[in-house]
Amino acid sequence: MKTPFDPLAQRYPSQRFPIYARNGMVNCSSPMASAAGLEILRRGGNAMDAAIAAAASLTVAEPTANGLGSDAFALIWCEKDRTLYGLNASGPAPQLISIDQVLAGGTNQDRMPRLGWTPVTVPGAVAAWTEITGRFGRKSLRDNLAPAIAYAREGYPCAPNLAESWRDASIHYRKVMLEPCFDAWFKTFTPEGHSPEAGDLIHLPDHADTLEAIAESDGSAFYTGEIARRIDAESRKYGGYLRYEDLAAYRPEWVTPVSVNYRGYQVCEIPPNGQGIAALIALNILKEFSFSEKDSAETCHRQIEAMKIAFADTFACVTDPRCMTADYRTLLSPEYGQRRASEIGDTALIRTTSLPPRSGTVYLCTADGEGNMVSYIQSNYMGFGSGIVVDGTGIALQNRGADFSLNPQDANCLAPGKRSYHTIIPGFLMKDGGPVGPFGVMGGYMQPQGHLQVVMNYVDFHLDPQQALDAPRWQWMRDNTVTVESRFSPSLAQALRRKNHQIRTDLDTGSFGRGQMIVRLPNGVLVGGTESRTDSNIACW
């Protein structure tokens, strides 16, 4: 649909102020999802119910980054228990897959393929919805999925950044997804032969049917019912490795969050196989320094170098914790942080050559008036994921297996039933044993870098949640290459260049992550910030 204006042509700098509320808040990258969470809150649900309503709605309203075939992680503060819970709902590789099987299939010897059935792992998001609803929710799964079903069945208007991501994916996929296994993607997401434009109404009837089956069966249809059998049949038809038995055996795992003390705040993350430990390693190093000025070359230089060290450590050892030979907790010890901090000098050094790829992820956070708070993240990885849609279901399957190595000597090498190094990470801040609030920045390997920058903006430089998110960001790419946003100070970029950082300006703000944040004040008032780089929105009351 053509309009007399371009909603992506942002001609003027604008200001966003933090949002205050008392009874509840839902922060999402899609206004539709935020509204869904608020609807559940106002109907008597708690923050956990609102998170599931928002997460399910995001599979409909932002399919460019997540779907019913996603994984999920969550950090959940339960006020009744005064406890922070962690949920790892990442899925393992199929039992039939192996390095030898993949190599025998003629793939590139260097790495796993990114598209097709081979990188598909067991989806964990639907299981996360049932686990969180069953353990903490006040509403039924049917209640929590009702807004998402309505969006998929009745339609919703396409947002500007959603339209741009959809178009980019469609153009790319038409060039590379030529095999019959990809036909269902085009039938589902470009039914009229092209991607939707901003303002177009989007209907996903197959998605609605699947959501209804999940709601009616309390999730079992997806893992042990008809949906699981359809996934199995499609996988067999196109030479995939995923089977009904993989789905039926899957269970998400409740885990103890891992944290570091950063200037009196506990910064909490999901432990490996998630990469949240990278943010904690970097903060554990940076606490050895004092920072008084945010936009200084010394501050940015130390942040970047600490992040490079953290990635060098995590790339070397993080994978499924059952397969890790090193104890990651040693990387968070004060002694280790001190030693690594002493290695940071005045110039940039090459500490790892791994290249972070781009990603597709959604992050949301919720809070209610009783003190419950949720930090939740869900992802198909690399946009729509594998490019595989299970015909007639609307299920777009993730390609999380693309991160496995095909080198048996690597920590993150492919193996049957193994969970890969995982990029998605929810964050949570605590202080003096109580909650400060949830935060997160989605976007592949930008995520721990975004966590570091947002935490320091809030803790070191006393920015409110909105400014902590809005501040111009940097992103380490590889070697000494660092990209910065166009709003990043030119003089600061020049100063970093003199420290041997290879600075490049990136006009694509989406590559720098998309975040949300909620902080609870001592009087119970909620203060929220939402990402200015995409279609984000806060719904509250």
Stockholm file with secondary structure:
# STOCKHOLM 1.0

chainA/1-541         MKTPFDPLAQRYPSQRFPIYARNGMVNCSSPMASAAGLEILRRGGNAMDAAIAAAASLTVAEPTANGLGSDAFALIWCEKDRTLYGLNASGPAPQLISIDQVLAGGTNQDRMPRLGWTPVTVPGAVAAWTEITGRFGRKSLRDNLAPAIAYAREGYPCAPNLAESWRDASIHYRKVMLEPCFDAWFKTFTPEGHSPEAGDLIHLPDHADTLEAIAESDGSAFYTGEIARRIDAESRKYGGYLRYEDLAAYRPEWVTPVSVNYRGYQVCEIPPNGQGIAALIALNILKEFSFSEKDSAETCHRQIEAMKIAFADTFACVTDPRCMTADYRTLLSPEYGQRRASEIGDTALIRTTSLPPRSGTVYLCTADGEGNMVSYIQSNYMGFGSGIVVDGTGIALQNRGADFSLNPQDANCLAPGKRSYHTIIPGFLMKDGGPVGPFGVMGGYMQPQGHLQVVMNYVDFHLDPQQALDAPRWQWMRDNTVTVESRFSPSLAQALRRKNHQIRTDLDTGSFGRGQMIVRLPNGVLVGGTESRTDSNIACW
#=GR chainA/1-541 SS CCCSSCTTCCCSCCCCCCEEESSEEEEESSHHHHHHHHHHHHTTCCHHHHHHHHHHHHHHHCTTTCCTBCEEEEEEEETTTTEEEEEEECCCCCTTCCHHHHHHTTCCTTSCCSSSSTTCCCCCHHHHHHHHHHHHCSSCHHHHHHHHHHHHHHCEECCHHHHHHHHHHHHHHHHHCCSGGGHHHHHHHCTTSSCCCTTCEECCHHHHHHHHHHHHTTTHHHHTSHHHHHHHHHHHHTTCCCCHHHHHHCCCEEECCEEEEETTEEEEECCTTBTHHHHHHHHHHHTTSCCCCTTSHHHHHHHHHHHHHHHHHHHHHCSCGGGCSSCGGGGGSHHHHHHHHTTCCSSCCCCCCCCCCCCCEEEEEEEETTSCEEEEEEECSSTTCSSCEETTTTEEBCCGGGGCBSCTTSTTBCCTTCCCCBCCCCEEEEETTEEEEEEEEESGGGHHHHHHHHHHHHHTSCCCHHHHHHSCCEEEEETTEEEEETTSCHHHHHHHHTTTCEEEEESCGGGGCEEEEEEECTTSCEEEEECTTTTCEEEEC
#=GC SS_cons         CCCSSCTTCCCSCCCCCCEEESSEEEEESSHHHHHHHHHHHHTTCCHHHHHHHHHHHHHHHCTTTCCTBCEEEEEEEETTTTEEEEEEECCCCCTTCCHHHHHHTTCCTTSCCSSSSTTCCCCCHHHHHHHHHHHHCSSCHHHHHHHHHHHHHHCEECCHHHHHHHHHHHHHHHHHCCSGGGHHHHHHHCTTSSCCCTTCEECCHHHHHHHHHHHHTTTHHHHTSHHHHHHHHHHHHTTCCCCHHHHHHCCCEEECCEEEEETTEEEEECCTTBTHHHHHHHHHHHTTSCCCCTTSHHHHHHHHHHHHHHHHHHHHHCSCGGGCSSCGGGGGSHHHHHHHHTTCCSSCCCCCCCCCCCCCEEEEEEEETTSCEEEEEEECSSTTCSSCEETTTTEEBCCGGGGCBSCTTSTTBCCTTCCCCBCCCCEEEEETTEEEEEEEEESGGGHHHHHHHHHHHHHTSCCCHHHHHHSCCEEEEETTEEEEETTSCHHHHHHHHTTTCEEEEESCGGGGCEEEEEEECTTSCEEEEECTTTTCEEEEC
//
